[in-house]
Amino acid sequence: MLQWDVRLQLRYGFYAVYAVLTVAFVGGLRALGPALRTDVAVLVIATDTTVLGFYFIAALVLFEKETAVLDALVTSPLGDRGYLASKVVSLSLLAVLASVVIAVLGHGLTSGLGVLVCGVAISASLFVLIGFVAVARFDSINEYFISAVGWGVILFLPLIGYVGLVETWLFYLLPAQPVLLLIEAGLRPASPWTVAYSISYLVIANGIAFWWARNAFRRHIVHEGNTGDQLGRTDVPAAQGRTEGSWIQSQSPVVGLVLADLRNWVRDPMLVIGSIGPFVLAVIIRFGTPTVSTMLAPVLVVPEYYPVIAGSMVVFGPSIYGFIVGMFILEDREQGMLAVFHTGPLSARGYLQYRGTTAYLLSLVATLPAVAVMDLVDISLPGLLGTTAVGALGGTVIAFGFGTLASNSIEGIALSKLVNLVILGPALVIAVVPPPLQYVAGLVPAYWPIKAFVASASGDPMWTVYLGGGVVVHLIAVSGLVRSDAFP
């Protein structure tokens, strides 16, 4: 089982994705000064590589449910203990490998490497087990995502204490606190009681989580649980389903797609959260950035980067909708709908035009108020409208990127880990790399709307040129993606 799990993770791109992310993290840490490098390294390892199993376990479990692998395992000699142990070991191995490379090459050699490896291993195993508990009762990735948001908020509350926003002993009751302390102990000296508390907490928590995961396995997989209790699931009576289906089929193909998507948005809580995500993030940035700026004042002048921070929203918002529409495309492919559209009256071209237009309009409508509400910098109305309109093209690029690069939703989950790198990487380049060297980042479409936003906010008349470059690069990307073999 362990051999199968590692092979499956390799096949679906888990290792490839983290090879790219690890290189990016190493490069980013090396670019930071010594005053910030350790703290940022702790946050990167604790919030990304250590918790990768929490999200990847969902993709693996849902894949095995869909392909009836779990049905076979229930009656095999492997048992629930062997199944969970294999998932824990395989995903923790990936977490340890990525974390060690980041710590050694990005942060620098550390005498506490053994503590770091131990900390990442027992932390990663805990998050794999919690992730299994979170996903066991669901049958689709969208149902799981809404649950994952709630788990993430609870588990990672101690992060606000680590960055100095809130201090309370209550954080020591949550798993993220010993994770942060133990990873920090691997990168800088720490007191013995801190290490003892962290290891003891995580070992005990692993035992409880393993017992919890075994119960979840038996209840939701062996006994198949109670689907009526699954969050986001709505049972539609057969007669009602036939009535809806026949009515939709009587409409035009585009109307049918619109109605189907509207039902998904109304019924799926994850899509509802995604629709307000950019605005919520903008509010957090507006009120949180001044506080963070004051805290970092001794080592970093944050206000100098306000234009880049605000400009990042013109591409971050579209990335959310690009991901959602991209997952729709993958779901349609898995259900065989792309073949139906290819031979039907809508045609493959009409389907792509609909999906691309939907991703663009949703990105534009949601991102514009989000950018406006941040109010970190003064920017003209033409600059605001122009950069948001061009940045929204990124939603279409990302949606088609998922459809081209991922063959199913499992690969889509792995690919989603790279979205923030592709979207926010250009912002970091603009912030720290001077022209003309930074123009190399112009190969990534997201570079141009951010660059245009920064130029417009600073009164540089070249912002319209950057905006034009963004239109050209985005259209080239869209054209290349839709002409790929993934969309015959």
Buried (B, 14 or more C-beta within 10 A) or exposed (E): BBEEBBEBBEEBBBBBBBBBBBBBBBEBBEEBEEEEBBBBBBBBBBBBBBBBBBBBBBBBBBBBBBEEBBEEBBEEEBBBEBBBBBBBBBBBBBBBBBBBBBBBBBBBEBEBBEBBBBBBBBBBBBBBBBBBBBBBBBBBBBBBBBBBBEBBEEBBBBBBBBBEEEEEEEBBEBBBBBBBBBBBBBBBEBEEEBBEBBBEBBEEBBEEBBEBBBEBBBBBBBEEBEEEEBEBBEEEEEEEEEEBEEEBEEEEBBEBBBBBBEBBBEBBBBBBBBBEBBBEBBEEBBEBBBEBBEBBEEEBEBBEBBBBBBBBBBBBBBBBBBBBBBBBBBBBBBEEBBEEBBEEEBEBEBBBBBBBEBBBBBBBBBBBEBBBBBEBBEBEEEBBBBBBBBBBBBBBBBBBBBBBBBBBBBBBBBBBBBBBBBBBBBBBBBBEBEEEEBEEBBEBBBBBBBBBBBBBBEEBEEBBBBBBBBBEBBBEBBEEBBEEEBBE
